[in-house]
Amino acid sequence: MATRFLLVKCAKCKNKQPLYEKAAMQVRCLKCNAVLAEPRGGKARILAKIVKELK
């Protein structure tokens, strides 16, 4: 199974930004600093709404 990038939408400020589905570090929104994803050793725990998969 290939890993992918995802376009997510912040629940707090509605900003959209890409992130790696296997993020090794906490990913924060570039606009409001809310946590969008947390690492879990494999796939990250995505806390934001996934808008679409990026190719």
C-alpha positions in Angstrom: 0.0 0.0 0.0 1.4 3.4 -1.0 1.5 6.3 1.4 -0.1 9.5 0.3 -0.5 13.1 0.9 -3.9 14.4 2.1 -5.5 17.8 1.8 -7.2 18.5 5.2 -9.4 21.3 6.4 -8.8 22.8 9.9 -12.0 22.6 12.0 -11.1 25.8 13.8 -10.3 28.3 11.0 -11.3 26.3 7.9 -7.8 26.7 6.4 -6.9 23.9 3.9 -3.4 22.5 3.8 -1.6 19.3 2.7 -0.1 16.8 5.1 1.7 13.5 4.9 -0.5 10.6 6.1 2.5 9.1 8.0 3.6 12.3 9.7 6.4 11.6 12.2 5.8 14.9 14.0 2.8 16.8 15.2 1.3 18.8 12.3 -0.3 22.2 13.1 -2.4 24.5 11.1 -0.3 27.3 9.5 -3.0 29.9 10.2 -4.3 29.2 13.7 -1.8 26.7 15.1 -4.5 24.0 15.9 -3.2 20.4 15.9 -4.2 18.7 12.6 -2.4 15.4 13.0 -0.4 13.5 15.7 2.1 10.7 15.1 1.3 7.1 16.1 4.3 5.2 14.8 2.7 4.3 11.5 -0.1 6.3 10.0 -0.7 9.6 11.8 -3.9 10.2 13.7 -5.7 12.8 11.5 -7.7 15.3 13.6 -8.8 17.5 10.8 -11.4 16.8 8.1 -9.9 15.1 5.0 -10.9 17.0 1.9 -9.2 14.8 -0.7 -6.2 12.7 -1.5 -3.4 14.4 -3.4 -1.4 12.6 -6.1 
